[in-house]
Amino acid sequence: MTTITSIPTAARGKVRAFIKGHSMFDAFAQSLGVPSRDVKNADLLVFAAIHDLLPEVQAIIDAATGVTFRVAPVVDNAKRDAEMEAVMNSHERAMNNMPAGYDLATVLADVEAFLSPIVRKSLEDALVPVIAAANKPAIVTEVEKVVMRDAPLVAPSGAVPYAVKTGATMPFNKLFGTRSTLGFGSKPISLWEAHGMAPAIDPYFVVDANVMATLATAAEHGTNVWMVGPSGGGKTTTPEQFAAYTGRPFTKIQFTKQTSVQELVGGKGAADGSTMWEDGALIAAMRRPGMVIFIDEPTVASAGVQMIVQNVTDDHRTYTIHETGEVVKAAPGVCFFIADNTNGAGDETGQYAGTNPSNTSLVNRFKRMVYVGYLSKQQETTALVNRVPGLPHAAAEHVVEFVHNVRKLPELEGVALSLRQMVGFVQMVNDGFGAKYSFECAFLTRLPQTERAAIETLATLSWTDTFEQLLAGVDLSNLPSNSASAAAFDDETSAELLR
């Protein structure tokens, strides 16, 4: 007898492949609550019966087993009727409670003649919950809400971090620990939850209230900010600490001459034997709510790469991926901050070699352009003490005062003398090196001869305190100009000036 009551072993693979290729099979497996690979053979026959696939299944079985004829089964009618009545009684309650629409009799009508009572009972057991589920009204809106609610709180390993807006705000002064009397001091700043993916707050970071407020209030409006100024002024740390204080995720995209469009936008890659699109760094960051996108030194990149930034930072904040046709829109709360040593005009002095003028349209996308200069003497002294634990305040003041005076020299115009170099100098002295050698390593060796001579001259004329003694906490307010510390910075050029 070849009427289908089970799937022979020789045909199971081909039957499973045939049925699983049907467009409705995945939904059927989902209704059973099992992966498609775990659907039982009996359930495959149920699916075939529902979708009128039994003739094709029978043909596959016949071809696989070599059977080419079909005989009608011999059935004891009285026994069949008794079995059928028992089956109907067992399902009567379920059928009475089944919603209108699909019903068991309609589903089985076309195959009724081919079913034995046992097979029919198996089909009914499987079909009753399926038909009940099929007759339930759609709840698309509720499903979407559940998906949003059940989204993972931590980004997958290797994924770009994301955040959600908490709805809470905090006045600027309170959030950043400043005491500004200007209007922005009381401005409410939105707080975000990045689920552990925000940068850490640097306890030694000294906030420049004006610069930080420029970024914070711009973010509230969705306004882009372009930061210009010398190296070491805080153009990188300020946006990172803005993200840290407000709980936002942060990504830094460093531009070089080799930066390509594909690195920013993405391209096609292979995974599991198939081709798929892989986002570049910029597009991936744009998809994450609350992301602080920090673009570092775009003027060193080619005009074509800069054009990508120009496209995504306009008022629409979108980018069309030509390969896929997808229009990617920046997620809510995304901030675009640029740091550049020039103002987008490039540099001809040689100090920032390799920078290129930016398209005026790109620069105009940034409604705020803020100069991030060096901190005040008081702020730099505080920062230096913070960065070098145990450094006496008087010693820090001594170094900061000297560096501020050096920055005013005409020969040093445009030369970067940053907090990093001051920290490096103090650390070397703490490590046991002499003041002169430490000063050379931290400040002088990196400079051309003209600038180096100017700094050495000022050191000889103004270094009237013994730094090593200040470092030890000894206050010598009236040390003579021919002290050991002053002599340490003396050379033939500066000594000649003193004669």
N, C-alpha and C positions, 0 to 999 in steps of 0.2 A: 504494500500500500504506500503510495507516494503523497497522499494528502498530508499537508504540513502539520505535524504535532511537535516536532523538535527540529533542530538544525544538525544534520550529520557532521561528524568531525571533519570529513574531507571538504566540506563546503563552508565551514564556519568563518574562516578568514575572509573569503570572498563576499559572503553575505554581510558580515560586519562592515567591510569596506564600502559595500554598495549602500547600506542603510545609513551609515554615518556620514556619507556624502550628501545626504538630503539637507536642504536649507533649514528645515524645522527640527533637525535632530538635537542640536545643542539645547534648544528650549525644552525639548522633551526630557533630556537628561537632567536639566536643571530642575524640572518639576518633580523628578524622582529623588532629588537631593544627592546625586552622586556624580562624579566626573564621567565624561562620555566614555572613557576607556573601561569603566566599571559597570556599565549597563549590562544586565544579564541577557542571555540568549532568549529567554522567554519574553523579556521586555522588548527585545528587538522584533519579535513576532507581533507583539502588541502594536508597536509603532508601524510595522508593515501593514497590519490590518487597518489601522486608522487612516493611513494615506494611500490605500489601494495599491500596495506594492507586493502583495502576496503572489500574483502571477509571475512577476520578475524574480522574486525570491525562489519560487518553485523551479523556474527555468535554470537559475544558478545551481540549485541543488541537483537537478537532473543532470546538468552538464558535468558537475563535479563527481557524481556517483555513477554515471553511465546509465542511469535509468531513463528510458525514453517513452514509457507508457504510463498510464494512470488508471487505477482500478477504483471503483466506488467502494467505500467501506460497507461491510455488512453490519447493520445496526439492529438491536433488539428495541423496537419502538416503545414497548411498555417500560423497559428499563430506562430508556432515554428520557421518557416523559417524567418518570419519578425523579431522576437526577435533576432534570431541568426545574421541576417544582421546588426541590430542595435548594437549588441555587438561587432561584428567585426569592424564596422566603428569607434566605440569609442576607440578601441585599435590599430587601424591601424598604427597611428603615433608611438606609443610605440614599436609595433612589427617591424616596419621598422628600428628603431634605435637600435634594440636589436642585440648584437654581435652574430656571428656565433657560433654554438655548440648546446646547448640545445635550443629547440623551443617549443612554447606552444602546437602546434598541436601534436607533438610527445609525450609530457608529458600526454596529455589528451586522446590519442588514445585509450587506453585500457578501459577507463571508459566512453567514449563518449555516448554510447548507454543508459547509466543509468542516464544521467544528464538532468534535466529540464533546460530551458533557464536561469531561475533566478539563479539556483545553478551554472550553467556554468559561468555566468557573475561574480558571487562572487569568483569563483575559478580563473578566469582570473585576476580580480583585485588584488588578493593576489599573483598570480604566476608571473606576469610580472616583478616586482622588484626582486623577488627571482631568476628567471631565468637570468635576466640581471646581478645580482651579481655573479651567478655561472659561467657565461661566461667570467668574468673579469680575466685577467692574475694574477698569484700569485705575491705578493709583500712581500715575507718573509723578505728580507733584510731590507726594509724600516720599516716594523713593528718592527723588533728588535731594530732599531735605535730609534724609537719613545719610546719604552719601557725604553731604557736606559736614554733617555732625560727626560722622565716624572717620573723617580723614585723619591720618596719623599725625600725632603731635610733634614728631621728630622727623626731619627730612631723612630719606633713605641714605645709606652709606654712599659717599661719593657725589651726592646730589647737591645742587646749589641751595643754600639755606633759604628759608622763607619765614614769613611772620604774619601775625594777625593783629589788627588794631584793637587795643583793649577797650577803647572808649573813654579811658581816663586821660586827664591832662594835668600838667603841673606848671606853675608860673616859671618863667625862664630863670629868674634869679635863684629861686629855690632849687630848681633842677640842677643847675650848673654851679651853684655855690658862689655866685657873683653878687655884687652890691651896686649894680648900675642904677643910676637915678633917672636914666632915659626911659622913654615909653616902653621899649621892648622888655624892660625888666619884669613887668607884670604880665606879659603876653603868655597865654596858655599854650604849652607845647604838647603835642600828642605823644602818648606813650604806646609802645608796641610790645608784643610778646613773640620773640623769635625762638622759643623753645630750646634755649641753650645755644643757639647759633649766632648770637650777637657777639661782637668783640668784647673783651674784658675791659672794664674801666681801669685806666692807668691812674693809680693813686698819686703819682708824681707829676701828672700832666697839669700845667698851668694854663687856665682858660683865659684867652683874650676875649673879653665880653663882646666887643664890637664885631669881631670876626665870627665868633660862634653864633651870635644872634643873627648875623647876616645869613648864615646857613640854615639855622633853625627856623626862622620865620619864612625863608624862601621855601623850605620843605612843606610848610603848612599850606602854601599857595600852589605847590607843584611847579615852582620856578627854578630854572637851572642857574647854577652859580659857577663862574670862572674865577679861579684864584691865581693871582700873579705875585711874583716876589722872589727874593733871593733864595738860594738853596739853604736849607736849615732853618727857615723861618716858621715852619709848622704847617705847610700846605698839605702834607700827607697825614700828620697826626690829628689835625683838627677835624676833618670829616670822619676819620675812624672813631675818634672819641665822641663825636656827635652821635654816631650809630650806637656806641656803647651806652651812653647816658640815656638815650631814648628807647633802647631795646630793639633796635633794628638790625637786620643782617647787613653785612658789608662785603663788597667785593672790589678788589683793586685790579684794574686792567692796565698793565704797563705797556706803553707803546714803544716800539723800537723801529729802526729802519727796515727790519725784516718782518714786522707785523703784517699779516696778510688779511685780505677780506674774509677768507675761509675761517681763520682763527676767530674772527668776531661774529660772523654770521652762521657758519656751519657748512656742512657738506654731506654727501651720501657716504655711508659706511656699511660694512657687512657685519651681520650678526645672525648666528644660527643658520648660516647658509642662505640668508636672504638680504636684500639691500634695503636699508632704511636711512632716514634722515637723522643726522646728529647735530644738535644746536651748537653754535660757537659760544664763546664766553659772553659776549654782549647780549645775544638773543636769549640765552639761558637765564641770565640775570634779569632781563626785562620781564620774564614770566613770573617772577617771584614777588608777591606783595611786600611792600615796605622796604625793598632793597635799596641800599645806598650804593649807587654805582659810581665809583671813583675812577676817573680816566686820567692817567698820569702821563704827562708830556706828549700830548697828541701832535705837537708841532714837529716832532722828529719823524713822524710817519709820512708816507706818501700822500699825495692829494686824493688818490682813490680811496685810501683807507679813511682819511679824514672825512670824506663824503658820507661814509656809513654813519659816523657820529652826527653829522649834519642832518641826515635823514631821520634818525631816531629821536633827536632832541627838539624837533619843531613842536608846534602846539598840539599836533595830533598824536605825537609820541608813538608812531607806528613804523613798521618796516615790512615791506612785501618781499617774501622769499621767492625769487623768480623761479627756482627749480621746482617748487611745490605749489606755488600760487597762494600760499598761506599769508594772511595779513596778521602779523604779530603786533598786538597793542600792549604797551607797557602796563603792567599790573597796577592796581591802586596803591598809592603811596610811594611808588618808585621815585628816587631822587637821582638827578644827574649832576655831579660835581666834577669840574676839571681843574687840575693843577698844572701850571705852566710857568716856566721861568721867564718867559716873555709874555707879552699881552696879546699873543696871537699874530704878532708881526714878524716873528723870527728874530734872529740875532746876527749882527754883522761885526760884533766886537771880538768874536772868537771865544768869549767866555762860555757860551752855550753852543758850541760848535755842532753843526748838523741840524739845527732847527730850521724849519721852513715856514714862510708866511702862511697863515690859514685863510681860507675863503672868508670874505666879509660876512657872507650869509651864515657861516658856522658861528662866528663870533657873536653875531646878532641874535642867535638862538638863546644866548645866555643873557637874560635881562639884568643880571647883577654881575659885575666884575669887581672883585674886592682885592685890594693890595694886602698881602699877608707879609708884613715886615718882621723885624726882630721885636722881641718883647722889650718892655721898658727895663731899665736897670734893676728896679726892685723885683720885677717879675723874673728876670733872668737870674738874679741872685737866688731867689726862692727855688727856681727850677734847678739850678746848679747844686744847691744844698740837698734838694730832693734826690737828685741823680747820684750824688756821691755821699752816701750815709756817713755821718761822723765828721764831715767837712765843717770847720768853724765858719760862722757867718762872716766874720771879718776877712777871712781868706777868700771866701767866695766873692765878697764885695770888691776885693782888691783885683781879682782877675777880671770881673765883669767891667769895672771902671776902666781898666786898661784896654779891653777889647772895644768898648764903646768909643774911646778916644781914637783908637786905630781906625775904626770905620769912618771917621770924619776926615781922615787924611785924603787930600786930592789924589794922591797916587793909588789909593785903595778904592777909588770909586768903582762900584760894580763888583768888587771882590767879596766873595762870601766868607764871612768869619762867623761861624754858627756856634750854638750851644754844644753841638757834638764835639767841636774842637776844644772847647773849654773843658768839657768832661774828660776828653782824652788826655789833656795836659795834666789835670789834677790827678787822674788815676795813675799816670806814669810817675809823678812825684811821690805819690803814696806807695808805689811799688819800689821806691828806693833810688830812682834815677835823679840826677841833678836837674835843677830848674832850667838851666840853659839847654841841655840835651832834650829834655821833655818839651820845651818850648819849640825847639827846632822840629821835632817829630810831629807835634800837633799843629803847628802854624806855618813855620817858615819853609820847610823843604818843598812844599807843594806850590810855592809861589815863584813867579819870574823874579829875576835879580833886582829890578827896580823896586817892586813892591816889597821884596824881602828887606832891602836896605832901609826903606822907609820905616818898617816895623822895628827893625833893630835900633834905629836912631831913637825912636820914641821910647823904646824899652830902656835905653841908657839914660834918657833925660827924665823919665817919669817913674822908673821902678825904684822908689825910695824906701820901700819896706822889704824886709827879708821874708820872702814868701814861705820858705821852709819854717820859719819861726811862727808866722801867722797860722800855718797849717797845724803847728803844734799847740796853738791856742795862746801864744805869747803876743801881747799887744805892745808894739813898739811904735808909738806915734811920732817920735822925733828922730828916727834913724837917719843919719847923715847920708848925703847923696853919694858918698864914696864907700857905701856899705858893700859887704861881700855880695849881696844880691844884685846890686847895681853893676858891680864889676863883672859878675857872671854873664851879663848881657853885652858887655863892652867888646868891641872889635876895633880894628884899625880905623875903619871909616867913622864910626861914631866917636871914638876917642879923639880923632882929629877935630871933630866939630866942637869938642869940649875944651880944646886947648886955647 
